[in-house]
Amino acid sequence: MKRTDTLGRLQRLDILKARIKSGDAMTVALIAEEFQVSARTISRDIQILRDQGLPIDADRGRGGGIRLQQNWSVGRINLTYTEAVDLMISLAIAEQMQSSIFMASLKSVRHKLMASFSSSMKQKVKGLKDRIRIGKGVSSMVLATVIQNDKKLVEQLHQAFLMQTTCAIQYSDQAGKLTQRKIQPHYLLLNFPVWYVLVWDELRNDVRTLRCDRIQSLQLLDEEFRLLPIQEFERCLEGVDAI
């Protein structure tokens, strides 16, 4: 039999895992022959995959079949902090849209995701749905002026929104003039496909509605703010039929 090094074993484990997940019919003997290793080596590989959490059934003996357990599901998914925040905001948006078709599954997903957050974070995440408003679509005139935000900037805005953190931004108004602002992002409004953020502008000492795609740069500041009630932003929502 061919002796394999550590790299070869890792590559074999990756291929074996993919093959098992695909549902292809296979036996220990056939896999051993394919990789030019012993049946005992494949059995050890299977045990390693089991130890990593993959629920594998394998019949005893050289010709034993290899398969996933029938009740196997997606299992653990490792998300980064940013991915978890984005997913929670997306779920909050979907829940606000009040689609009866998907609501049961969305609630289950949200509860499972909530369990991954710390106690302090859970308090902030719980209130997300109430901080998002869904309005009607924008006009073709507005749509023609929409630009795509930088991914990093969007992530920072999501973080500031969730964590209730003040941020310094550079904003381009309707005429293209750049202004410096220090904002508290309190609420989000979606007039599909354009996002707006309802903010308290500290430099102007007043509420403002800002188009997210017009934010040119954003810097998170080490200053938390206290959430204002939505009634404080009534002027920002005038003429908007939103839920």
Summary of the structure (lengths in Angstrom):
residues: 243
radius of gyration: 25.7
end to end distance: 67.0
largest distance: 77.0
contacts: 624
relative contact order: 0.10
helix: 43%
strand: 23%
